[in-house]
Amino acid sequence: MTCEELVELVTAYLDGALDPETEQRFVEHLELCDGCEIYVEQIRRTAAEVGQVEPEDLSAETRDRLLEAFRSFPR
C-alpha cells in the first residue's frame, strides 16, 4: 500500500469499515511508515476533538474557516 492509498482509506480504517485484506495491508504500511502512523494518529485525535463540538457552539467565522479548509484540502 502506498501513502496515497492509506490517506484515501484512513476514514474507513478508523470506522472499522475496511475488508480484512485491506485492513491488513493498511496496518502493515503503518508498521513501516512513521509519517503515516503520525498522520493516522492526528486524524484520530482530530475526529475525537471535533466530535465533541456542536455546530451551534462555533462562531460564524470559525465555521466558515473550517468549511473553507475542508473545501481546499487536496484530494
C-alpha atoms as an extended CHARMM CRD file, in Angstrom:
* protein
*
        75  EXT
         1         1  MET       CA              0.0000000000        0.0000000000        0.0000000000  PROA      1               0.0000000000
         2         2  THR       CA              1.2610000000        3.4700000000       -0.8160000000  PROA      2               0.0000000000
         3         3  CYS       CA              0.9710000000        6.5140000000        1.4220000000  PROA      3               0.0000000000
         4         4  GLU       CA             -1.5690000000        7.9790000000       -1.0090000000  PROA      4               0.0000000000
         5         5  GLU       CA             -3.7420000000        4.8600000000       -0.7810000000  PROA      5               0.0000000000
         6         6  LEU       CA             -3.5660000000        4.9820000000        3.0050000000  PROA      6               0.0000000000
         7         7  VAL       CA             -4.7440000000        8.6050000000        3.0540000000  PROA      7               0.0000000000
         8         8  GLU       CA             -7.7090000000        7.6430000000        0.8620000000  PROA      8               0.0000000000
         9         9  LEU       CA             -8.6620000000        4.8320000000        3.2850000000  PROA      9               0.0000000000
        10        10  VAL       CA             -7.9800000000        6.4020000000        6.6790000000  PROA      10              0.0000000000
        11        11  THR       CA            -11.6150000000        7.2470000000        7.4440000000  PROA      11              0.0000000000
        12        12  ALA       CA            -12.7970000000        3.7500000000        6.5540000000  PROA      12              0.0000000000
        13        13  TYR       CA             -9.9910000000        2.3100000000        8.7120000000  PROA      13              0.0000000000
        14        14  LEU       CA            -10.9310000000        4.4190000000       11.7200000000  PROA      14              0.0000000000
        15        15  ASP       CA            -14.5850000000        3.4650000000       11.2340000000  PROA      15              0.0000000000
        16        16  GLY       CA            -13.6750000000       -0.2340000000       11.1000000000  PROA      16              0.0000000000
        17        17  ALA       CA            -15.1150000000       -0.4670000000        7.5870000000  PROA      17              0.0000000000
        18        18  LEU       CA            -12.1860000000       -1.9800000000        5.6700000000  PROA      18              0.0000000000
        19        19  ASP       CA            -12.3200000000       -5.5420000000        4.4570000000  PROA      19              0.0000000000
        20        20  PRO       CA             -9.8370000000       -7.8060000000        6.3090000000  PROA      20              0.0000000000
        21        21  GLU       CA             -7.2820000000       -7.9330000000        3.4800000000  PROA      21              0.0000000000
        22        22  THR       CA             -7.2070000000       -4.1630000000        3.0080000000  PROA      22              0.0000000000
        23        23  GLU       CA             -7.0460000000       -3.5860000000        6.7530000000  PROA      23              0.0000000000
        24        24  GLN       CA             -4.0590000000       -5.9410000000        6.9740000000  PROA      24              0.0000000000
        25        25  ARG       CA             -2.2720000000       -4.0220000000        4.2010000000  PROA      25              0.0000000000
        26        26  PHE       CA             -3.1330000000       -0.7510000000        5.9670000000  PROA      26              0.0000000000
        27        27  VAL       CA             -1.7130000000       -1.9560000000        9.2900000000  PROA      27              0.0000000000
        28        28  GLU       CA              1.4110000000       -3.3480000000        7.6060000000  PROA      28              0.0000000000
        29        29  HSD       CA              2.0170000000        0.0210000000        5.9760000000  PROA      29              0.0000000000
        30        30  LEU       CA              1.6340000000        1.7990000000        9.3200000000  PROA      30              0.0000000000
        31        31  GLU       CA              4.2570000000       -0.5160000000       10.8220000000  PROA      31              0.0000000000
        32        32  LEU       CA              6.7390000000        0.5770000000        8.1450000000  PROA      32              0.0000000000
        33        33  CYS       CA              5.8800000000        4.2620000000        7.6930000000  PROA      33              0.0000000000
        34        34  ASP       CA              6.3420000000        6.6550000000       10.5970000000  PROA      34              0.0000000000
        35        35  GLY       CA              4.8170000000        9.5350000000        8.6160000000  PROA      35              0.0000000000
        36        36  CYS       CA              1.5630000000        7.6660000000        8.0050000000  PROA      36              0.0000000000
        37        37  GLU       CA              1.4620000000        6.4690000000       11.5970000000  PROA      37              0.0000000000
        38        38  ILE       CA              1.6580000000       10.0970000000       12.7470000000  PROA      38              0.0000000000
        39        39  TYR       CA             -0.9670000000       11.1060000000       10.1630000000  PROA      39              0.0000000000
        40        40  VAL       CA             -3.4530000000        8.4620000000       11.3170000000  PROA      40              0.0000000000
        41        41  GLU       CA             -2.9630000000        9.4700000000       14.9460000000  PROA      41              0.0000000000
        42        42  GLN       CA             -3.5430000000       13.1420000000       14.0530000000  PROA      42              0.0000000000
        43        43  ILE       CA             -6.7460000000       12.2510000000       12.2020000000  PROA      43              0.0000000000
        44        44  ARG       CA             -7.8800000000       10.0860000000       15.1320000000  PROA      44              0.0000000000
        45        45  ARG       CA             -7.2950000000       12.9320000000       17.6140000000  PROA      45              0.0000000000
        46        46  THR       CA             -8.9350000000       15.4970000000       15.3510000000  PROA      46              0.0000000000
        47        47  ALA       CA            -12.0230000000       13.3290000000       14.9220000000  PROA      47              0.0000000000
        48        48  ALA       CA            -12.2470000000       12.8190000000       18.6820000000  PROA      48              0.0000000000
        49        49  GLU       CA            -11.9790000000       16.5500000000       19.3760000000  PROA      49              0.0000000000
        50        50  VAL       CA            -14.3200000000       17.6780000000       16.6140000000  PROA      50              0.0000000000
        51        51  GLY       CA            -16.8220000000       15.0420000000       17.6330000000  PROA      51              0.0000000000
        52        52  GLN       CA            -17.2360000000       16.8600000000       20.9240000000  PROA      52              0.0000000000
        53        53  VAL       CA            -18.0670000000       20.2080000000       19.3030000000  PROA      53              0.0000000000
        54        54  GLU       CA            -21.6450000000       21.0710000000       18.4300000000  PROA      54              0.0000000000
        55        55  PRO       CA            -22.0840000000       23.1820000000       15.2750000000  PROA      55              0.0000000000
        56        56  GLU       CA            -24.0470000000       25.8100000000       17.1920000000  PROA      56              0.0000000000
        57        57  ASP       CA            -21.0640000000       26.2200000000       19.5490000000  PROA      57              0.0000000000
        58        58  LEU       CA            -18.9360000000       27.6040000000       16.7060000000  PROA      58              0.0000000000
        59        59  SER       CA            -18.9020000000       31.2320000000       15.7370000000  PROA      59              0.0000000000
        60        60  ALA       CA            -19.8970000000       32.0160000000       12.1510000000  PROA      60              0.0000000000
        61        61  GLU       CA            -16.2860000000       32.9670000000       11.4010000000  PROA      61              0.0000000000
        62        62  THR       CA            -14.9020000000       29.7010000000       12.7980000000  PROA      62              0.0000000000
        63        63  ARG       CA            -17.4940000000       27.6350000000       10.9470000000  PROA      63              0.0000000000
        64        64  ASP       CA            -16.6820000000       29.4390000000        7.6770000000  PROA      64              0.0000000000
        65        65  ARG       CA            -12.9470000000       28.9370000000        8.1660000000  PROA      65              0.0000000000
        66        66  LEU       CA            -13.4120000000       25.2180000000        8.8330000000  PROA      66              0.0000000000
        67        67  LEU       CA            -15.6150000000       24.7880000000        5.7830000000  PROA      67              0.0000000000
        68        68  GLU       CA            -13.0610000000       26.5940000000        3.6330000000  PROA      68              0.0000000000
        69        69  ALA       CA            -10.2570000000       24.4160000000        4.9830000000  PROA      69              0.0000000000
        70        70  PHE       CA            -12.1740000000       21.2450000000        4.1200000000  PROA      70              0.0000000000
        71        71  ARG       CA            -13.0800000000       22.5460000000        0.6750000000  PROA      71              0.0000000000
        72        72  SER       CA             -9.4840000000       23.4350000000       -0.1460000000  PROA      72              0.0000000000
        73        73  PHE       CA             -7.9990000000       20.1650000000        1.1870000000  PROA      73              0.0000000000
        74        74  PRO       CA             -6.2110000000       18.3880000000       -1.6930000000  PROA      74              0.0000000000
        75        75  ARG       CA             -7.8650000000       15.2140000000       -2.9020000000  PROA      75              0.0000000000
